[in-house]
Amino acid sequence: MITAMALDDERPALEVLDAFCSQVNFINLKRTFSKTGEANLYLEENPVDLVFLDINMPAVSGIDFYKTMPHPAMVIFTTAYNEYAVESYELDAVDYLLKPFTFDRFLKAVTKAQGLQKLHQQSSDNQERYLYFRVDYSLVKVAITDIIFIEGLDNYLKIHLTGQKPVVVRLTMKAILEKLPEKGFLRVHRSYIVSLDKIILVRNKIIKVGEEEIPLGSSFEEGFNAVFGI
């Protein structure tokens, strides 16, 4: 299943996308937005696989919005103007839908996205898994096996890595937990997530991970004990 979000300043265009997505059994359109600010706030805490994105919008263009999205995602651009086609493909867009588009044309685009998602999943199954984070307008590649622990700092996270400088990203604890493998990481405090295989010892509600000592929060103690059969 592909989770999706749509952003377009014209409500009728969003209604078309909503209707078309409802006819496709592998697309789950989570939300639609007509304002870029609201869409960006949603994406910060709710990463999706695919974004349907209008290019011509009054405040911020769809292309500029895509370049600053808080999480990487596939994108299908939608617009009534064909002069943006070349630029959209330079951004590795899945497809470019010229309004008004038919359901058949829409289906072709989302089927392409489905193929790309399957390819990515197969690649992940056969290789060491990585996460990609947007940092200062660039994508940073982080091997999951290098993550020691993650520290929450207000609206940012500090990802501590083996033999490397920490990576600071604008992301919530909830959002990164959805990216991490469930059996490999555990939230042990409102401000900390630890890699289970990096834990050295636990004593008096203090978890030693690498060279760091991390407190075990009282509200997370039961879940921690259940994982280790304590």
C-alpha positions as CSV (number, residue, x, y, z in Angstrom):
1,M,0.0,0.0,0.0
2,I,1.3,3.5,-0.9
3,T,0.4,6.2,1.5
4,A,-0.1,9.6,-0.2
5,M,-0.9,13.2,0.3
6,A,-2.1,15.8,-2.2
7,L,-1.4,19.6,-2.3
8,D,-3.2,21.9,-4.8
9,D,-4.6,25.4,-4.3
10,E,-7.7,24.5,-6.3
11,R,-10.3,22.5,-4.4
12,P,-11.9,20.9,-7.6
13,A,-8.4,19.4,-8.5
14,L,-8.1,17.9,-5.0
15,E,-11.6,16.4,-5.4
16,V,-10.5,14.7,-8.7
17,L,-7.4,13.3,-7.0
18,D,-9.5,12.0,-4.1
19,A,-12.0,10.3,-6.4
20,F,-9.3,8.8,-8.6
21,C,-7.3,7.5,-5.6
22,S,-10.5,5.9,-4.2
23,Q,-10.6,3.7,-7.3
24,V,-7.1,2.3,-6.9
25,N,-6.6,-0.4,-4.3
26,F,-2.9,0.3,-3.7
27,I,-3.2,4.0,-2.9
28,N,-4.2,5.4,0.5
29,L,-4.7,9.1,0.2
30,K,-4.3,10.2,3.8
31,R,-5.0,14.0,3.4
32,T,-5.5,16.7,0.9
33,F,-4.3,20.3,1.4
34,S,-4.8,23.7,-0.4
35,K,-2.2,25.6,1.6
36,T,1.5,24.8,1.6
37,G,2.1,25.7,5.3
38,E,-0.5,23.2,6.5
39,A,0.8,20.5,4.2
40,N,4.4,21.0,5.5
41,L,3.3,20.8,9.1
42,Y,1.4,17.6,8.4
43,L,4.4,16.0,6.6
44,E,6.8,16.8,9.5
45,E,5.0,14.3,11.7
46,N,3.3,12.1,9.1
47,P,5.7,11.0,6.4
48,V,4.1,9.6,3.3
49,D,5.3,7.5,0.3
50,L,3.9,9.7,-2.4
51,V,2.9,13.4,-2.8
52,F,0.6,14.7,-5.6
53,L,1.8,18.2,-6.0
54,D,0.5,21.1,-8.0
55,I,3.3,23.3,-9.4
56,N,1.4,26.6,-9.8
57,M,0.5,27.8,-6.4
58,P,0.3,31.4,-5.1
59,A,2.6,31.4,-2.1
60,V,5.2,28.7,-2.8
61,S,5.6,26.8,-6.1
62,G,5.2,23.0,-6.0
63,I,8.8,22.6,-7.1
64,D,10.1,24.8,-4.3
65,F,7.9,23.0,-1.8
66,Y,9.2,19.6,-3.0
67,K,12.8,20.8,-2.5
68,T,12.2,21.6,1.1
69,M,9.9,18.7,2.2
70,P,10.9,17.4,5.6
71,H,11.0,13.8,4.4
72,P,11.9,12.3,1.1
73,A,9.0,11.0,-0.9
74,M,8.0,10.1,-4.4
75,V,6.3,12.9,-6.2
76,I,3.8,13.2,-9.1
77,F,3.5,16.8,-10.3
78,T,0.2,18.1,-11.5
79,T,-0.3,21.3,-13.5
80,A,-2.1,23.0,-16.3
81,Y,1.1,24.2,-17.8
82,N,3.5,22.0,-19.7
83,E,6.5,24.2,-19.6
84,Y,7.5,22.8,-16.2
85,A,7.8,19.2,-17.4
86,V,11.6,19.2,-18.0
87,E,12.3,20.7,-14.5
88,S,10.0,18.2,-12.8
89,Y,11.9,15.3,-14.4
90,E,15.2,16.8,-13.3
91,L,13.9,16.4,-9.8
92,D,13.3,12.7,-10.4
93,A,9.6,13.0,-10.3
94,V,7.7,9.8,-10.8
95,D,5.5,11.5,-13.4
96,Y,4.0,14.7,-14.6
97,L,0.2,15.0,-15.1
98,L,-1.1,17.7,-17.3
99,K,-4.5,19.0,-16.3
100,P,-7.1,18.0,-17.1
101,F,-6.0,14.3,-17.0
102,T,-8.0,11.2,-17.4
103,F,-8.3,8.3,-14.9
104,D,-6.3,6.1,-17.3
105,R,-3.5,8.6,-17.4
106,F,-3.6,8.9,-13.6
107,L,-3.5,5.1,-13.2
108,K,-0.5,4.9,-15.4
109,A,1.3,7.4,-13.1
110,V,0.5,5.7,-9.9
111,T,1.3,2.3,-11.3
112,K,4.7,3.6,-12.1
113,A,5.0,4.8,-8.4
114,Q,4.0,1.3,-7.3
115,G,6.7,-0.3,-9.4
116,L,9.3,2.1,-7.9
117,Q,8.2,1.3,-4.4
118,K,8.5,-2.5,-5.0
119,L,11.9,-2.0,-6.5
120,H,13.0,0.0,-3.4
121,Q,11.6,-2.7,-1.1
122,Q,13.4,-5.5,-2.9
123,S,16.6,-3.5,-2.8
124,S,16.2,-3.0,0.9
125,D,15.7,-6.7,1.5
126,N,18.9,-7.5,-0.3
127,Q,21.2,-4.8,1.1
128,E,22.2,-3.2,4.3
129,R,19.3,-0.9,5.2
130,Y,19.7,2.9,5.1
131,L,17.7,5.9,6.1
132,Y,17.8,9.2,4.2
133,F,17.4,12.5,5.9
134,R,17.0,16.0,4.5
135,V,19.7,18.2,6.1
136,D,20.5,21.7,4.8
137,Y,18.7,21.1,1.5
138,S,20.7,17.9,0.9
139,L,19.9,14.2,1.5
140,V,22.2,12.4,4.1
141,K,22.4,8.6,4.0
142,V,22.6,6.9,7.4
143,A,23.1,3.1,7.8
144,I,20.6,1.8,10.4
145,T,23.3,-0.4,11.9
146,D,25.5,2.7,12.7
147,I,22.8,4.3,14.9
148,I,23.6,4.1,18.6
149,F,20.9,6.2,20.0
150,I,18.6,9.1,19.1
151,E,18.2,12.2,21.2
152,G,15.2,14.5,21.1
153,L,15.9,18.2,21.1
154,D,12.6,20.2,20.9
155,N,11.7,20.0,17.1
156,Y,14.9,18.4,16.2
157,L,16.6,15.0,16.6
158,K,20.3,14.3,17.2
159,I,21.2,10.9,15.7
160,H,24.3,9.5,17.3
161,L,26.4,7.2,15.1
162,T,29.3,4.8,15.4
163,G,32.6,6.5,14.4
164,Q,30.8,9.5,12.9
165,K,29.6,12.9,13.9
166,P,26.0,13.1,15.0
167,V,23.4,14.1,12.4
168,V,20.8,16.7,13.4
169,V,17.5,16.5,11.6
170,R,14.2,18.3,11.8
171,L,12.0,15.4,12.8
172,T,9.8,14.1,15.6
173,M,10.3,11.0,17.7
174,K,7.1,9.6,16.4
175,A,8.1,10.1,12.8
176,I,11.5,8.5,13.1
177,L,10.1,5.5,15.1
178,E,8.0,4.8,12.0
179,K,11.1,4.7,9.9
180,L,13.2,2.4,12.2
181,P,12.8,-1.4,12.3
182,E,10.5,-2.1,15.2
183,K,12.5,-5.0,16.7
184,G,15.8,-3.1,16.6
185,F,15.0,0.1,18.4
186,L,13.1,1.1,21.5
187,R,12.0,4.4,23.0
188,V,13.2,4.4,26.6
189,H,12.5,8.0,27.6
190,R,10.5,10.9,26.1
191,S,13.8,12.2,24.8
192,Y,15.7,9.0,23.8
193,I,15.5,6.1,21.4
194,V,18.2,3.4,21.7
195,S,19.5,0.7,19.4
196,L,18.9,-2.5,21.4
197,D,22.0,-4.2,20.2
198,K,24.1,-1.3,21.3
199,I,23.0,-1.6,25.0
200,I,26.0,-2.6,27.2
201,L,24.3,-2.7,30.6
202,V,21.3,-1.5,32.6
203,R,21.6,-0.6,36.2
204,N,19.4,1.5,38.5
205,K,17.3,2.8,35.6
206,I,20.4,3.9,33.7
207,I,21.0,2.4,30.3
208,K,24.6,2.4,29.1
209,V,24.7,2.7,25.3
210,G,28.2,3.1,23.8
211,E,29.9,5.7,26.0
212,E,26.7,7.3,27.0
213,E,24.4,6.8,30.0
214,I,20.7,7.3,29.2
215,P,17.9,7.4,31.8
216,L,15.0,4.9,31.6
217,G,11.8,6.9,31.9
218,S,9.3,5.6,34.4
219,S,6.5,5.6,31.7
220,F,8.7,3.5,29.4
221,E,10.0,1.1,32.1
222,E,7.3,-1.6,31.6
223,G,7.8,-1.8,27.9
224,F,11.6,-2.0,28.3
225,N,11.3,-4.8,30.9
226,A,8.9,-6.7,28.6
227,V,11.4,-6.6,25.7
228,F,14.1,-8.1,27.9
229,G,11.9,-10.4,29.9
230,I,12.7,-8.7,33.2
